[in-house]
Amino acid sequence: MIEAACHCGNITITTEKIIDSVTSCNCSMCYRIGALWAYYTSDQVVIKQNSNISVYQWGNKIREYHSCSICGCTTHYTQKRDDGSNRVAMNTRMVKPEHFKAANIKYFDGANTFKYV
């Protein structure tokens, strides 16, 4: 079981699925957050929150970035995919480091080419 949690514990995300790679993106949002994203479908994670969270959308508004309204940590984003599936990108910076220390980091150029580099 992998559990991600914001600093104060208001938001938790759990999953049974272990992945072998995470994505570092350089778009205007991701480089500010400093996130390393692990991607799941909505049925592969359980998201719990104890109080209100902040949801932020920008640009073409296809993603919703979820942050804790108490401690400010961005824990995940959600996105409806072109194929109709619901993606959840979990910020692995909210997970104990040992769970992803061996994961391959893939670099995505979200600022310019919108391709993996």
Secondary structure, 3 states (H helix, E strand, C coil): CEEEECCCCCEEEEECCCCCEEEEECCCCHHHHCCCEEEEEHHHEEEEECCCEEEECCCCCCEEEEEECCCCCEEEEEEECCCCCEEEEEEHHHECHHHCCCCEEEEEECCCCCEEC
